[in-house]
Amino acid sequence: MDARRGDWVIIHNTVLDSSQRAPQVPEDTKLHPLETWVKGFIDRDANISDLVKVKTITGRCVEGNLVNVNPYYTHDYGKCIPELLQIGLQARDILFGGELND
């Protein structure tokens, strides 16, 4: 089993196929289905891709295919750019007269 009952997981669900999208949706958007990814506590033991139900932090019960167990954010804002640090200090001096006026 990939996930045990009560584990924090993320599920995927297709809400609308591309043919079911509203007529006012832009053409390039209509080409793709409307999908959701929801995090919650799984209600039973399951394997990745199994159809499961989860209970979200807010108490909603949602059904979808199991994607991941114990999901976490993997994005960041990149490496430090020293030039931007200097720009921030210069802007503070120009706008507010520097650290003395904090």
Buried (B, 14 or more C-beta within 10 A) or exposed (E): EBBEEEBBBBBBBEEEEEEEBEEEBEEEEBEEEBEEEBBBBBBEBBEEEBEBBBBEEEEEEBEBBBBBBEEEEEEEEEEEEEEEEEEEEEEBEEEEEEEEEE
